[in-house]
Amino acid sequence: MALGKHRWLYLMMIPGILYFILFRYLPMLGNVIAFQDYQPFLGFSGSPWVGFKHFHRLFTEDTFLVLLRNTLMLFLYGFVFAFPIPILLALMLNEIRKQFFKRFIQTVIYLPHFLSWVVVISLSYLMLTTEGGIINNLLVSLGGSKINFMLDAGWFRPLYTIQSIWHDAGWGTIIYLAAIAGVDTSLYEAAEIDGASRLRQIWHITLPSIRSVVVILMILKVGDIMELSFDHVFLMSNPMNRGVADVFDTYVYNIGVLGGQFSYSTTVGLFKSVAGLVMVFLANRLAKKFGEEGIW
């Protein structure tokens, strides 16, 4: 039997399966409190049912459009500017022929991924502060004036995007490099014989060969349209940039953890999840219309 033949592989899957059951699927049962006025001492069964009361409140409050705009803008910045960077880095790394330099560069660009957002924001503050920050010192030396980047609401989104690229772009190249490694080398040899330059080989061989991987990751990225890094946004926000920094993740923290409005905060979280699911279905269908395989 296949089960007995591959029993060790199935055993290795058990920790991962248990993780998803305990921390992904079972917590979904808690979404029921979005339709209740949940009271911790009354529990799920004792709390009164209120139907779509909290959803009506969410969609009619003035804060909804502000939160939606801020969340979508940060996602759009990341999708347009941050998403393509790992692809470009992977293509450039693949062109390095000296393995020592290739491994060294990979190590350098991977390292930021292992830094917490607390460290990243602290480094940004040290570089951008008006009190001796290297960036402001450079601006002054060039005849300009100091800019309070961390408190200026206009700089919040660009800084958020730049920090995200520095933190995650190198790590994101791993999947693309693996996909490039699977490209048939004979295609490059044939193209070289035909006189194709390295740039043309990348455009006509490498990119079409990894297109399916790019599409799949793009679909998954679209599914995170409402999901931003809470730590990142929370640490970057302050009273001066709150108008552009307030997103659904920080809103849930404020009303749920600090405000104790468990049912309403669950409603916001459920809305985010449903919106992400809908976007995955739409993106997958659109990909299939353009002849791609999609994720199912």
Secondary structure as the mmCIF struct_conf table of DSSP 4:
data_model
#
loop_
_struct_conf.conf_type_id
_struct_conf.id
_struct_conf.beg_label_comp_id
_struct_conf.beg_label_asym_id
_struct_conf.beg_label_seq_id
_struct_conf.end_label_comp_id
_struct_conf.end_label_asym_id
_struct_conf.end_label_seq_id
HELX_RH_AL_P HELX_RH_AL_P1 ALA A 2 LYS A 5
TURN_TY1_P TURN_TY1_P1 HIS A 6 HIS A 6
HELX_RH_AL_P HELX_RH_AL_P2 ARG A 7 PHE A 20
HELX_RH_PI_P HELX_RH_PI_P1 ILE A 21 TYR A 25
HELX_RH_3T_P HELX_RH_3T_P1 LEU A 26 PHE A 35
STRN STRN1 GLN A 36 GLN A 36
TURN_TY1_P TURN_TY1_P2 PRO A 40 LEU A 42
HELX_RH_AL_P HELX_RH_AL_P3 GLY A 43 GLY A 46
BEND BEND1 SER A 47 SER A 47
HELX_LH_PP_P HELX_LH_PP_P1 PRO A 48 PRO A 48
STRN STRN2 TRP A 49 TRP A 49
TURN_TY1_P TURN_TY1_P3 GLY A 51 PHE A 52
HELX_RH_AL_P HELX_RH_AL_P4 LYS A 53 THR A 60
BEND BEND2 GLU A 61 GLU A 61
HELX_RH_AL_P HELX_RH_AL_P5 ASP A 62 TYR A 77
HELX_RH_PI_P HELX_RH_PI_P2 GLY A 78 ALA A 82
TURN_TY1_P TURN_TY1_P4 PHE A 83 PHE A 83
HELX_RH_AL_P HELX_RH_AL_P6 PRO A 84 ASN A 94
TURN_TY1_P TURN_TY1_P5 GLU A 95 GLU A 95
HELX_RH_AL_P HELX_RH_AL_P7 GLN A 99 TYR A 110
HELX_RH_3T_P HELX_RH_3T_P2 LEU A 111 PHE A 114
BEND BEND3 LEU A 115 LEU A 115
HELX_RH_AL_P HELX_RH_AL_P8 TRP A 117 LEU A 128
TURN_TY1_P TURN_TY1_P6 THR A 130 GLY A 132
HELX_RH_AL_P HELX_RH_AL_P9 ILE A 134 SER A 141
TURN_TY1_P TURN_TY1_P7 LEU A 142 GLY A 143
TURN_TY1_P TURN_TY1_P8 PHE A 149 LEU A 151
HELX_RH_3T_P HELX_RH_3T_P3 ALA A 153 TRP A 155
HELX_RH_AL_P HELX_RH_AL_P10 PHE A 156 ALA A 181
TURN_TY1_P TURN_TY1_P9 GLY A 182 GLY A 182
BEND BEND4 VAL A 183 VAL A 183
HELX_RH_AL_P HELX_RH_AL_P11 THR A 185 ILE A 193
TURN_TY1_P TURN_TY1_P10 ASP A 194 GLY A 195
HELX_RH_AL_P HELX_RH_AL_P12 ARG A 198 GLN A 201
HELX_RH_PI_P HELX_RH_PI_P3 ILE A 202 THR A 206
HELX_RH_AL_P HELX_RH_AL_P13 LEU A 207 SER A 209
TURN_TY1_P TURN_TY1_P11 ILE A 210 ILE A 210
HELX_RH_AL_P HELX_RH_AL_P14 ARG A 211 GLY A 223
TURN_TY1_P TURN_TY1_P12 ASP A 224 MET A 226
HELX_RH_AL_P HELX_RH_AL_P15 PHE A 230 MET A 236
TURN_TY1_P TURN_TY1_P13 PRO A 239 ASN A 241
HELX_RH_AL_P HELX_RH_AL_P16 ARG A 242 ALA A 245
HELX_RH_AL_P HELX_RH_AL_P17 PHE A 248 VAL A 252
HELX_RH_PI_P HELX_RH_PI_P4 TYR A 253 LEU A 258
TURN_TY1_P TURN_TY1_P14 GLY A 259 GLY A 259
HELX_RH_AL_P HELX_RH_AL_P18 PHE A 262 LYS A 289
TURN_TY1_P TURN_TY1_P15 PHE A 290 GLY A 291
#
